[in-house]
Amino acid sequence: MSNSIDRMELPHWYDENKMVLMVVNPHTAFLYWELAFSQSQAVQEHQLIVRLFEQPPEQELHEQPRLIISAAIPPFTNNWYFNELQPDHHYRADMGWEQNEVFYSLIKSNIVNVPLAEQPSITGQTKWRSVEQEQLHKTITGPTVRVSETVNQLVDQMSFYMGIHEKS
């Protein structure tokens, strides 16, 4: 039975309508999607468009999302990167088509919060050294234990725990 499980592969397609937006870093988000076969057949004569919206903050729910970017999707594309996003903002993607200047939404993604772009804090305890200073420090201090001594101690301990008590 395990042999048949080892040969199983994940499907390349799940025949579902799904769209997921993920944060890559404070300025980039990645979007991927799948359309069910029947859905993709129904819209194949339309030029699909992916749009990214900035969602209003929670305290301003009465505001409409603001369109950030709209891009035509090349055929056989199932993912997209959005770059130059604003940190600490909420985004949602939408895919559909336009007809007679009306956008028909096909599928929407989840809402993501792009985190703040903060520099890691450097504490007063951190001391930076140049490579030359580090090499000089190693030369002056030297290794505290020689590698050969450590290996010999390890072998002696292993033989003791394995029940071998002879010393040569």
C-alpha positions in Angstrom: 0.0 0.0 0.0 2.8 2.4 0.8 4.2 1.9 -2.8 0.9 3.2 -4.3 1.0 6.2 -2.0 4.6 7.0 -2.9 3.5 7.2 -6.6 0.6 9.5 -6.0 0.9 13.1 -7.2 -0.9 16.2 -6.2 -3.3 17.3 -8.8 -2.3 20.3 -11.0 -5.9 21.5 -10.9 -8.7 21.2 -8.4 -11.6 22.5 -10.6 -12.5 25.2 -8.0 -13.0 28.9 -8.1 -10.3 30.2 -5.8 -8.2 33.4 -5.5 -5.6 34.0 -2.8 -3.6 37.1 -2.1 -0.4 36.8 0.0 2.0 39.3 1.4 5.6 38.8 0.2 7.2 41.8 1.9 6.1 45.3 2.9 6.0 46.4 -0.7 4.9 43.3 -2.6 2.0 40.9 -2.7 1.5 37.7 -4.7 -1.8 36.7 -6.1 -2.7 33.2 -7.4 -6.0 31.8 -8.6 -7.8 28.9 -10.2 -11.0 29.0 -12.1 -13.2 25.9 -12.4 -13.3 24.4 -15.9 -16.9 25.5 -16.5 -16.2 29.0 -15.3 -13.1 29.3 -17.5 -15.0 28.1 -20.5 -17.8 30.6 -19.8 -15.4 33.6 -19.8 -12.9 32.5 -22.5 -14.2 35.0 -25.0 -13.5 37.9 -22.5 -10.2 39.6 -21.8 -9.7 38.9 -18.0 -8.5 41.8 -15.9 -7.0 41.6 -12.4 -7.5 44.6 -10.2 -6.0 45.5 -6.8 -7.9 47.6 -4.4 -6.8 49.4 -1.2 -9.4 48.6 1.4 -10.4 51.5 3.7 -9.4 51.2 7.4 -11.9 49.4 9.6 -13.0 52.7 11.3 -14.0 54.1 7.8 -16.1 51.2 6.5 -18.5 53.6 4.7 -15.7 54.4 2.2 -15.4 52.5 -1.0 -12.2 50.6 -1.8 -9.7 52.6 -3.9 -8.5 51.0 -7.2 -4.7 50.9 -7.2 -4.0 49.0 -10.4 -5.8 47.3 -13.2 -4.0 44.9 -15.6 -5.1 42.7 -18.5 -4.1 39.1 -17.8 -2.3 37.2 -20.6 -3.8 33.8 -21.6 -2.8 30.8 -19.4 -1.7 33.0 -16.5 -2.7 32.0 -13.0 -0.7 34.3 -10.8 0.4 37.9 -10.5 2.8 40.1 -8.4 1.8 43.5 -7.2 4.8 45.7 -6.4 5.3 49.2 -4.9 2.5 48.7 -2.3 2.2 51.0 0.7 3.2 49.4 4.1 0.5 49.2 6.8 -2.4 49.2 4.2 -5.1 46.6 3.5 -5.5 45.2 0.0 -7.9 43.0 -1.9 -7.7 41.7 -5.5 -10.6 41.2 -7.9 -10.7 39.5 -11.3 -13.3 39.9 -14.0 -13.8 41.5 -17.4 -15.0 44.8 -18.8 -17.9 45.2 -21.3 -19.3 48.5 -22.3 -17.3 50.3 -19.6 -18.8 48.1 -16.9 -16.6 45.8 -14.9 -18.1 42.3 -14.2 -16.4 40.8 -11.2 -15.8 37.0 -11.4 -13.8 36.3 -8.3 -12.4 38.2 -5.3 -9.4 37.4 -3.0 -9.0 37.6 0.7 -8.0 40.9 2.3 -4.3 41.2 3.4 -2.6 43.7 5.6 0.8 44.6 4.4 3.1 45.1 7.4 5.1 48.1 8.3 8.5 48.4 6.7 10.6 48.7 9.9 14.3 48.4 10.2 15.5 45.9 12.7 16.3 47.7 16.0 20.0 47.5 16.9 20.6 47.4 20.6 23.5 49.1 22.3 24.9 45.7 23.1 25.6 44.9 19.4 29.2 45.6 18.4 30.1 45.5 14.7 33.6 44.5 13.6 35.3 44.5 10.3 36.5 41.2 8.8 40.1 42.3 9.7 39.1 43.0 13.3 37.4 39.6 13.5 40.4 37.7 12.2 42.7 39.6 14.6 40.3 38.7 17.5 40.4 35.0 16.5 44.3 35.1 16.3 44.6 36.8 19.7 42.1 34.7 21.6 42.6 31.4 19.7 40.3 28.4 20.0 39.6 27.5 23.6 39.5 23.8 22.8 41.4 22.0 20.0 39.2 20.0 17.7 41.3 16.8 18.1 40.9 17.0 21.9 37.1 17.3 21.5 36.9 14.4 19.1 39.0 12.2 21.4 36.8 13.1 24.4 33.7 12.3 22.4 35.0 8.9 21.4 36.0 8.1 25.0 32.5 9.1 26.2 30.8 7.1 23.4 32.8 3.9 24.3 31.9 4.3 28.0 28.2 4.6 27.2 28.4 1.7 24.8 29.8 -0.5 27.5 33.4 -0.6 26.1 35.7 0.2 29.0 39.1 -0.7 27.6 41.7 2.0 27.3 44.5 1.7 24.8 
